[in-house]
């Protein structure tokens, strides 16, 4: 009897040892799965597989709910460089119509399809540029560095969709990054910052995927560093799919240069 008693206690403890491996489900779902294991209907491996499947379904459902709550249209006050002067504009990013619009005094001056957005490059301070296929670049200045970061994040989502998604299947009202290909290479690089006269190198975590290189700083740089505000660090995304990127490497050096349509990274 003592042996039988200890054996009966083994099953619950064995299942409890796997509780940490179970994805976070509702108490009702977890109890249902555990009861099926105790009754011998499922093995522990079956339970974990089913729990992961249910977790994936719930995550997808929650993601769809969040997407429905997000706005499909964004408007930003910017200055656009035009013939040696800066003109006030409203930059409208509309995920419902898949259009990027330039608006002046309430009148739409230009409508550009998402599908021709090619790259988005960071400039000094609150300036940045958007490049298009078959159309001239937009040189823009946002009202703040934070606004610039928001715009660039949205434009980068458009470019991600152009790289990874079938245009006919892409959901225009879902401004989220599509599920991208697996990482080809990850590592740590030092990026030269501060201009030609600077000797400062900043450490970045770097991820290379088909079509893009993403560089995330290890720590946020404050105004004292001359790199902007104390807002959360925004990754540098270099899009390789626009066809303008070159990577020259000096002979016998451990450095290399990434030259894009607008910028140069060493």
N, C-alpha and C positions, 0 to 999 in steps of 0.2 A: 504493500500500500504506500509506504513512503516513496518507493521508486515511481509508482504510478502518479502520485501527487506531483512529484517534481517534474515528471514528463509532461503533465498537463499544463504546468506553468511555463514550460519551455516555448510552446507555440506562441502565446501572447508576447513573451519577451522578444522572441525572434522577429515577430511582426513589428513590435515597437522599435526594434533596432533599425528597421527600414523606414520608420516614419519620417526621419530627417531627409530621406531620399525622395519622399513623395512631394510633388509640386503642391503649392498651397491651393487647396480646394476648399469648398465649404465643408462645415462639420458633417452635414448630412451625406455629402458625397464620400468623404473619408470613411465614415462609419459603414456605409454601404459596401465599399471596397474591402474594408477590413473584415466584415462579416462573411463575405464571399470567400475570403482566404481561410478564415477559421472553419467554415463549413466544408472546406475542401473543394469548392467549385472552381477556384482559381489558385494558381501557384503565386508565390510572391513576385516572380518575374512578370506573370500576366497582369498582376495588380499594378506594378510600376508602369508597365506599358500602357495600360488603360488610363492610369492617372495622368501620364504625360500627354496622352491623346486628348483627354478632357481639358487639361490645362491649356493646350494649344488652341482648342476650340474657344475657351473662355477669353483668352488673350485676343484672339481675332475678333470676337464679339465686342470686347471692350474697346479695341482699336477702332472698329467701325463706329461705335457710339461717340468716341472722342472726335473722329473725323467729321461726323454729322454736326457736332457742336462748333466746329471751327468755321470762321468766315471764309467765303469763297472769293471775296474781293478785298484787296488791300490798296490803300491810297497813301502816298507819301509826298510831302512837299520837298522839292529839290530845286537845284539850279542846274541848268543844262548849258554846256558850252556850245555856242553857236556863232561862228564868224567873229572870232576874237573877243567875244563878250559873253557874259553869263546871264541867262534869262530864266526867270522864275517859271517853274512848271509843276504839275502834279503827275507823278509817275504812278500809274494804276496797273496793278497786277491782278488779272481776273482769271481765276482757275476754272470758272464755269464756262467762259467763252474761249479759253486758251489764248488770251490776248494780253499783250503788254502795250499799254497806251500812254502816249504823251499828251497831256491836257494843258491848254493855256487859256486862262480866264473862262473856264467852264466849257471850252470847245475842244473836242478831240482833234488834235493836229495830226497824229500818226497812230496807226494800229499795226502791231507786229505780232505775227504768230509765234507761239511758244516754240514751234518746231524749228525756227531759224535762229533761236538763241544759241550762241556758240560757246561763249566763255564769259566769265565775270572776274575782273582783276581789281585788286585792291590798290588804292592810291595813297597819297600822303594825307594824313588827318582824316577828314570826312569825305574825301574824294574817292571815286571809284569809276570803273568803266564797264560797259556791257558791249560785247561784240556779237555781231549777227552774220549769218550767211547771206551774201548778196546785198548787204546794206551797210552803210557807214556806222562806225562805232558811236555809242552814246558816252560822252564824257560828262559825268554827273558829280554834284556835290550835295550831300545830305545836310540836314540841319544839325546833326551831331554824329559822333562816332557810333553811338548806340543805334541811331536810325540807319546808318550805313550798314552796320552789322545785320540788322533785321532784313534789310532789302537784299543783301548779298546771300543770306541764308535762303530766302525765298527763291531767288534767281538760281541758286545752286540746286534747289529741288527740281526746277524745270530742266536744268542741264542733266541731272541724274536720270530723269525720266527719258530725255532724248537719247542717253547712252544705253540704258538698260531695258527700256520698255518698248513694246510694240506700239507704235503711235495709234493704231486702230483700237488697241485694247486698253490704252492708258486712260484712267479715270480722271477727267479734267477737274472734277470738284474735290479731288483728294490731293492736296499739296504736300504729300509726304514722300520721303525718299523711297524709291522702289527697292525690292530685295536685290542687292547687288551680288556680283560674283564674289567668290571667296578671295581673301587676300593673297596676293602673290608673294609679298615680302613685307615684313614688319621689322622695325629696328629703331635706333636712336641716332640722330644726326645733329650736328652743330650747324646752325644757320647764321650766316653773317648778316648783322643788322646795323642800321645807323648810318648808312652811306659809305662812300669810298674811303673817307678819312677815318672811319671808325675801326677799332680793333676788337670790337665786342662780338662775341659769338654766343648765341642763345641755344640752349638744348631743347630739342623737339622730339616728340614721339612721332614716328613717320609710318604710314601705311600705304603701300602701293597696291592698287587694284587695276584691272583692265579699264583704261579710260581716265584714271584719275590718281593723283598723289595728294594725300592729306597729311598736313603737319600740325600737330597740336602742341603748344608750349607746355612745359612741365609745370611752370608756375605763372600766375598772372603778373604782368608788368604794370606798374602804376604810373601816374603822371610824371613822377620823378625820373623815370627811365625814358621819357619822351615818346612813349608808345601808346598814349591814349589814356583812357579812364580806368577806374578800378572795377569795371563791369566784367562779367565772366569771360574767360578767354575764348576767342572765336578761332577755330582752326583755319589755317590757310589751305584752301582747296585749289590745286592746279589741275585743270582739265586738259588731258593729253589727247583727247579725241578731236580737237579742232584742227589738227594737222599743222599747227604753227610752232610746235615745241621742238627744241633742239637741246642736246646734252653733250656739249664739248667737254673733254677731260684733258687737262694738261699732262704731258708725259712725265712720269716719275713723281706725281703728286697724289696725295690722298684726298684732294678736294676735287669737286666737279661742279659745273655750272648748269643750271636749268634755265633755259631762255624760252620765254613764252611770247605771246603776241604783244604784251605790254610790259612785262616785268622780267627781272633777271635775279635768280636766286643762287647764291654760292654756298 
